[in-house]
Amino acid sequence: MSAPPSLSTASIALNRFGLGARPGEAPPADPKKWLFDQFEAFDAEPSGFAALPDAGQVLQTYYRDKRALRRSQSADKKPADSAKDKQQRRHAGRELRALFQAGVDARADSALATNAPFVERMVHFWANHFCVSADNARTTAYVAQYERDAIRPHVLGRFENMLVAVEQHPAMLYYLNQANSIGPNSPAAKRADRRNAARRVGLNENLGREAMELHTLGVRSGYTQFDVTEFARALTGWTVANRRRGRDRGGNEGQHGGFVFRPQFHEPGTRTIMGKSYAEPEQQQALAALGDFARSPRTADHIATKLARHFAGDDPPPALVARLSETFRRSGGSLPDLYRTLIESPEPWAPRPLKFKTPWEWTISAWRGLGRRQAGNTNVYAIQNQLGQPTWKPGSPAGWDDTAASWAAPDALYRRVDFAARMAGAVGDRVDAREVAPTLLPGALSSATSEQLARAESPATALALLLVSPDFLRR
């Protein structure tokens, strides 16, 4: 078997930093400048995201239809599996499903059409780092809006600003059960006790824990269970505005379905987190702690390690991690500064494949390689589900794994082979793999792959072989 070629810097820029090359476009003459120029070219709110319906309104309609369905069942006293019942259930979720599908399409369209594929890749990176999962009606409604409003506007900003936007977004507040977290000594808890002492309302620690463990400091960074509980107490009152009233129960105005602080839910008193006391009033208490987390050297190391893993290999090079961490600390979490250090570092430019593409990366790069600019009538979610990475549905708050071991199993590869054949069959003989391969993989096409393409029995077969070749599966 022939050794893989020494990858060109153009191919690395297009495929490792970017989302894949397009046919008919010349590779960048100055790859680093091409990446830096994307900071100005990035569109934070492309048309597909801008056109999404209001998530809160769709959710309100969903629950209204569900209530109507329950009333209808109660009045008719018919079995729950009646034809009428099934039809009403489908109707109740129609707008919700349509919103989710529109969001998935908007995400794919943006990745296919963007002229700033490196920055678009960073959107995907941060959305996975701060992941939410569409595993219930509330997060399903808000997940596309979450990526649009909490991730995309801040991808070229400061880490702390993205962190606050993420933790205050309805998708995150619902996903990690923060919306109903109530301080055990808060006015709301005392009032609930007077009404029904047997039914305790209480504290939920999910957001507090994941904000520390996954979003900022990282595991084994010195915090204890006591610190998690204290931060969760500081977060009480962070919730979602009551859509029907347009304001929170304390009378404070809030955007319908948006973040709102409810002081009557907040645990009173000073909090002590990792040895520091926080006596700030109301929502400022959690914001102060988040700010300290965002500026912590532990967070710098955690983010640097994940970035280095994403661009320079499953075992992150220690020198790159140290360089990125130092930039994070020195710049106060400036993400463009972090990206500049990444681009200027030698490790991500190693002239050999360093990463195995996830299903999402592979699908987008394949479609870009076929010249597609939008998803069209393709069911993107169904495809990603078949390939093992359903959009916005990771298995845990830790997000999707970023190592080859999670994506290179034989069954997973077989599914890619099957989908590659379908993609190639749909294109027919309109794309000649032998002509397009040098453009998609400039200076990165192995002699073994070239030989396979030359021997293929048809244009469609050659194209399918290209899409599942080791050269294309890796970046």
N, C-alpha and C positions, 0 to 999 in steps of 0.2 A: 504494500500500500504506500502510495506516495505521501510525503510529508506535506502538511498544509503550507500554503505560500506565506511569505512574510507580508502581513497585511499593510496596505497603504494607509497613510494618515487620512486620506479622503474617505476610504471605506470605513475607518474607525469613526470619523466624524458623522457620517451618514447613518451608520447602523448601530454603533455602541452608544454614542451621545444622542443621535437622532432617532427617528422612528422607522427608518428605511428609505432607500432611494426610490426615485420615480424614473420610469423610462422617458427618454427624450430630454432629460435634464443633465447638463454637464456636471461632473463632480466638482466640488469646490476647489479652486486653485490655492486658496489660503484657508485650510480647514479651521484653524483657530479663529481667524477673523470672521469666518462664516458663522461660527458659534456665537461669538461676542455680538455680532450684528443682530442676532435674533432677540436680544434684550429690547431693542426698539421695535422690532417687527411683530412681537407677540400681541395677539388680540385677546384681551381678558374676558370678553363676553361676545363670542361669535353668535351668529344669527340663531342657530338652533337652541342655544341656551337662553338667549334673550326672549325667544318666543314661547318658552314654557309657561303653561297655565299656573296660576297661584296655587301653591301646594296646600296652604291652609284652607282655601276655599274648596278644593277638591276633597280634602279630608272631611270637611264639614258636611259636604254632600254625601260622602260615603256613609258617615255615621247616621245621618238623617234617613237615608234609604234603609240602613240596617234596623233602625228603630221602627220604621214603617213596616218592614218585613216581620218583625216580632209581633207588632200589633195585629197584623193581618193573620198570622198563624194563630194567635190567641183567639181572635174573633171567629175564624173559620173552624178551629179545632180539627184541622186536618193533619195527617202525618207529615213530619218534617221533610220527607223525601218525595213529596208530591211534585208533579210536573210544574205546577204553578210556583211552588216554593223554589225549585231549582232555577226557574226562569228569573224570579225576583232576586235570588242570590247573585246570579250572573250580572243582572242589571246594577246591583248595588256596587259591584267592584269594577264596573266598566270604565268609568272615568279615572279611577285610581290606576288600573292597568295601563290605560292609554297614556297617562302622565309618565309612568315609569318607562314605558317603551319609548316615548318621545325623548326622555332624558338619556336613555342608552344610545339612541340614534344620534342625539346631539353630541354626545361624547365621541362616538365613532366618527361622525362627520368632521368634528373639529380636528381629530387626529389625522384624518385623511387629507383634509384641505389645508392645514396649517403651513405657513411658510416659516414657522419658528418651531420646528419639531423637537429641538433640545428643550426649550422651555415647556412645551407641551408634555414632554416626558417627565419633567419635574412636577407638573400638575399631577400626573399619575402617581409619581413617587410619594408626594405629600398626601394625596388622597388615601393611599394605602397605609402610610405611617399613622395618619389620624383617621383610621377607617371607621365607618359605620356599616351596618348590614341591613339590607331591606328584607328583614325577616318578620315584620309585622306591618299592619296598615300604616301606622304613623311614620316609621322610618322609610317605608316604601314611598310614601307621598313626598317626603322631604329630601330624599337622598340626592337627586339631581340638583335641586336648589342648593343643597349643602356644598357640592363641588363647585357650583357656579359662584356662590356668594361668600363662602368661607375659605376656599382654597385658591381659586383663580385670581381674585383681586390682590392676593398677598404673596403670590409665588415669586414676585420680584421685589418684595418688601422686606420687612424684618420678621424674624421668627416669632418674636413675642406678640406681634400684631396678629399673625396667623393663629397662634395658640389661643388667644382670647376669642377671636372670631369663631374658632372651632368649638371651644368649650361652651360658648353661649348660643350656639346654633340649635334650633329645635331638633334637628336630626340626632345630634349627639346627646342632647338632654333627654330625648325619648329613648334612644338606643341603650344608654347606660342607666336608665331608670332614675335620672336626677330630677325629672319634672315633678315627682311626687315625694321627694325627700324632705322631711320636716324635722327640725330640731326638736329633741325630746323635751326641752324646757322652753320651747317657743310659745308665744301666745296661742298659735293655732293648735298645738298639741295639748295645752292646758284646757282650751275650749272643748276639744274633742273628748278629753277625759271626763269633763263635766257632763257631756251628753251621753257618753257610753264608755265607761272605764274599762269594760271587757274588750273593747275593740281598740287596740293600740295603734296609733299612727306613728311612724318613726323614720329613723335615719336610713338612707341608702348610701353605701360606701363605694359603689361601682365606679362612678366618675372620679371620685377622689383617688381611688387606687390606680385606675388606668392612666389618669393624667400624670401621676408620678412614675409609674412603672413603665408605661409604653410611650407616652407623649413627650416626656421631658427627661427625668433623671436616669431612668433605666433600672433594671433589676440589679440587686446587690450593690446599690449605691449609697447605703448607709441609713435609709429610713426604716422605721419600724411600723408595726401594726398601730401603735399609739399615734404615730404621725399621720397615717392614713385616716384614722378616725377623726383626728383633730381637723384635718383638711376637709373631710366630708362635712363636718359641722360648720366650717367656715363657708362652705358652698351652699348650705341650706338657704332657701329663698330664691336661688337661681332656677327659673322655670319658664314655661311657655305661656304667653298671654291667652286669656280666655277668649276664644274667637266669638262666641255668641254675644258677649258683653263689650268686647273691644277694650277691656281694661282688666287689670288684676283685681283681686278681691279687696285689696287695700285701697282701691280707688285710683291707683296710679295708671296713667295712660300708657298703652303699649301697642305697638304695631300688631294687627291681627295675626295671630299665629307666630309672632316673633318672640325674641327673648324679653323677659320682664323679671324684675326683682320684686318678690313679695316679702316685705319686712316681717309680716306676722308669722312666716314660716322659718325665719332665721333664728338660729341658736344664739342666745345672748352670751356676752362675755368675751374675754380675751382667749385666743387660741395660741397654743405653743406647738410649733411644727419644726422638727429637726433642730431643737434648741433655741429657736427664735420666737419671740412673742409678737403676736399680731393683735393690736387693740383697735384697728381701723373700724369705722362704723359700717354696718350693713354690707352691701356687695363689695365695698372697697377692701374688706378683709381678705376675701378669696383672691381678688385681683392683685393685692400686694404679695400674697404667697405665690401666685402664678408667675408674677414678675421675677421673684427671686429664683423660682425653678428655671425660668427661661434663661436667666443669666448665670446659672450655676456651671462650674467647670464639668460637673458630671453630665449635664445635658449636652455640653459641647462635645464631650467624648462619645456620648450615645449617638448623637446625630452624625458625627464624623464617621463613626464605624459603619452606620447604615449606608451613608453615601459612598464610602469607599467600597463596601461590598457590592453596591449596585453597579458601580462603574469599573472596578478593578479586580473583581474576582470573589468567589465565595469565601475565601480566606483573606480578609482585608489586609493589605500591606500596612504594617505598623507605621512606616514613615509617612505614608499618605494620611493615615488616621491622625497622626500627631500634627501634621501640617494643617489639615482641615479644622481640627479642634482649636489650634492656636488662632486661626483666622476667625472662627466663630467667637472666641472670647475677645479678641482684639477689636473686632468690628461691632460688638454688641449684638450679634446675631443677624447681621446683614446678609441676606440670602444671595444677592448678586456678588458680594465679595466672596462668599463661599463657593459659588459657581466659578468665579474667576480663578480661584486657587485650584479647583478641580481641573479646569481646562489647562492651566499652566503647568500642572504637575506631570511628571513623566510616566507614572504608573498606569493611568488609564489609557495611555497611548502605546502600551506594550503591543508589538506587532504580531500577536497571535490571539485566537479566540479566547476570551476570558469569561464569558457568561453564556448560559443556555437560555434562550428566549422563553418567557412565560407564554401561555396560550394567547393572552391579549397582545403581547408584543409581536408574536409570530403572525397572528391574524392581520393586525394593522400593517405590518411590514409587507405581508403578501399582497394585500389589497393595494397598498401604495405601489408595489412593484408591478401590479397589473394595470396601473394608471387610474384607479378609482379615486374619485374625489368626494364621494358620499355613499352612505349605506344603501340608499334607495329603498327598495322593497325587501331587502334582506333582513331576516330576523336575527339581529346581532346577538341578542340575549340567548336565544336558543342555541346558536353556534357556540358561544362561549360556555354555556352550560354543558354541551356535548363534549367540549374539549377539556372540561374540568375546572374552569375558572369563571363561574357565572358572575357577570358584572354586578358590582356593589353587593356581593353576597359572600364575603370571606367567612371562614368557619369560626373565627373568634375575633375579639378586639385587637389581637396582635396583627391582623391583616394577612395577606398572602405571603407565603415564604418566598425568599429571594435567592434560593440556591438550586442548583441543577438537580439535586436528589429528589426534590419535590415534583419535578416536571419531566424527567427523562425516563420514566418507567416504560417498559415495552407496550403496555396497554395504551398509555397516553400517546406514544409515538404512532401506534396503529391508527388512533383516531385522527391524528394529523395527516397521516398518509391518505386516509379515506376522504378527508375534507379537501386536501390538495387535489385529489383526482376530480372531485366535484367542481372545484374552482377552475381547474384547467379545462375540464369538459365544457363548462359554460363559455369559456373564451374561444375554444375551438382552435382554428389555425390563424386567428388574428394576431397572436403574439408568438414570435419565434424565440424560444428560450435561448437558442445559441446566440442570437443577436442581442437580446436584452440582458443576459447574464453579466457581461463585462460592465454594463452600466450600473446594475444593481449591486454588484460586488466588485468595484474597481480595485484591481490589484489584490483581490482576495479570493479569486476563483482557482481551486486546486485543479491539477491536471486530471485527477481521477473523476471529478465532477464534469469537467469538460469532455472527457471521453464518454461518460455515460450519456450526456446530452447528444453527442454526435451519433451514438449508436441507437438512440431511441427510435421506436418504430413509427411514431407519429408526433406532430407538434404538441398535441395535448399531453402525451406521455412524457415528452421532454420537459414540458413546463411543470408537470407534477413532480418529476424527479428533481428539478431545480429547487422547488419550494420545500422539499423534505431532505435536501442534501445537507451534510454536516456544515457546509459553508454557510447555508442560509439559516439553519436552525440555531446557529450560535452568533454571538456578536462580540 
